[in-house]
Amino acid sequence: SVRCNHCGAPLDVAENTRFVTCTFCNSQLEVKRTENSVFTEEVARIARNTDRMAESLEVIKLQNEIEQLDREWDSVRGGYESKRRGKGPPSRAGAAVGLLFAVFFAIVCFSMAGMASNTGAPGIFQMVPIGMGFFALIAAVMGTVNSTKYQTNRSAYQNRRDELVSRLDAMKRDDA
């Protein structure tokens, strides 16, 4: 005999029946069969368990996405640090100081080239300071560009991570 697992009432179940509704408590039941027994399980409970499993899967997906994002950011950040020989990521303040120093250095170099020209020194004494000045300016601009790229990438990473963590926290609150 098969009984309703919700109220315990006896059920009349044909051999091929897969779903049945209890005539006493109106519970919708799934008929399950093994080699030795036949029993029922509430469809609503199955649906709740399925929903919980889907929510758990979504939590795991979000956690994996956060971990992947962190690994990618560590790789990007490491690339900036290796370019700077372990000095850490470039800061905007450092780039600004570097740019100011480069401008000052370039002015000094261009002044030296002008003085060499006025004294009639050979061309090499004019060209070397000009080259050094341009090199300093180019290096400073590249440092500023790298700093801006780093800060933009860092901001995008942090915003995406905050969004994912917020969604994860919301899901955990909903589960509680």
N, C-alpha and C positions, 0 to 999 in steps of 0.2 A: 504494500500500500504506500502511496505517495501522500505526503502531508505538506501543507503550506508552511513554509519556514517563517512566516510572519505571525500567523495566528494558531497554527497547529491543526487546522481543520483538514479532514481527509479530502483528497482531490481525485477526480476521475480523469485519468490521463491515458489517452490512446498511445499505442506503441511508437508512432511516428510524430507525436506532438512535440513541438519545440518550445512553444510559449503557451501559457495558460493564465486565466484570471481567476483568483479565488472567489467563489460565490458567497463566502461569508464576510471577508474583509476587503474585497475588491483590489487586492494587491496584484500587480502584474508580475508574473514569475517566469523565469526561464527554467525549463526542465533539463536537468543534466543527468547523463547516464554514464556509469562505469561498468565494468564487467560484472560487478557484484551488487550494484545498487542503483537506485533512481532517486534523485533528490531535486529540490528546487532552490533557486536563488532569486531574490528580489531584483527586478530589472532596474529599479531606482537606485539600489545600492551599487549595482554594476556601473551605472552611469556616474554615480558620485565617485566611485573608485577610479573610473576612467578619467574624469575631470581632474581629480587629484594627481593622477599620474601625468597628465598633460601639463598641469601647473608645475609639477616637479621637474619635468623635462624642460620647460621654459626657463626655470630658475637655473638649471644646469647649463642651458644654452647661453644665458646671460653671463654666468660665471666664466664660461669658456671664452666668450667674446671679450670680456674684461681682461682675462689672462693673455689672450692673443694680442690685444691692443697694448698691454704693458710690455710684452716681449718685443713687439714692433718698435715701440717708443724707445726701449732700452737699446735696440740696434741703431736707431736714428741718433739718439743721444751719444752713443758710443762713437759713431762716425764723426760727430762734431768734436768730441774730446780727443780722438786720435789725430785729427787735423791740427789740434792745438797742443799736441804732445802731452796729454794728461793734465792740462791746466784747467779742466772743467769747461762747461759750456760758455760761449761768448755772451757777455752782458751788453745791454744798450749803453750803459755808463762807460764801460771799458772801450767800446767802439767809439763813443763820442770823444773820450780822452785821447784815444789813438788818432782820431781824425784831426783834432786840434794840434797834437804834437806833429803830425805829418805836415800840416799846413805851415807851422812854424819852421820845421826842418826844411821844407821846400823853399820858403822865403830866404832862409839862410843860404841854401845851396844856390839859388838863383842870384842872390847878391854876390856870392863868391865868384860865380861865372861872370857877372858884370864887372867886378873888380879885375878879374883876370883879363877880360877883354880890354878894359881901359889901360892896363899896364902893358899891353902888347904881348902877353904871354902866348905861348904856342896853343893851338886849337884844342889839344887834348885837355889842357887845364880849364878850358871853358866847357867842353862837352861832358866831362865826368861829373861836375857838380849839377849840371842840368839833368843828366841821366839819373843821378841819385835823387834829385828833387821829384822827378816824375815817378820814379820807382816808389818813393815814400807815399806819394799821393794815391797811386794805384793800389798799393797794399792797404792803405787806410780805407779806401772806398770798398775794396773787397771785404775787409773786416766788418765794415758797417753793413754790407749786403748779407754776409753770413750771419751776423747777429740778428738782423731783421728776419731772415729765413728761419733761424732757430726759434726765435720768439713766436713767430707765426705758427710753426709746426708744434711748438710746445702748447700754445693756446688751443689749437685745434684738438690735440691729444687730450688736454685737460677737460675741455668742453665735452668731448665725446665720452670720456671716462665718467665724468660727473653725471651725464645723461643716463648711461648704463647703470651706474650705481643707484641712481634715483629710482629707476624702473625696478631694479632688483629689490631695493628697500620697500617699495610700494607693494610688490608681490609678496614679500615676506610678511608685511603688515596685514595684507588681505588673508593670508593663511592663518594668522594668529587668532 
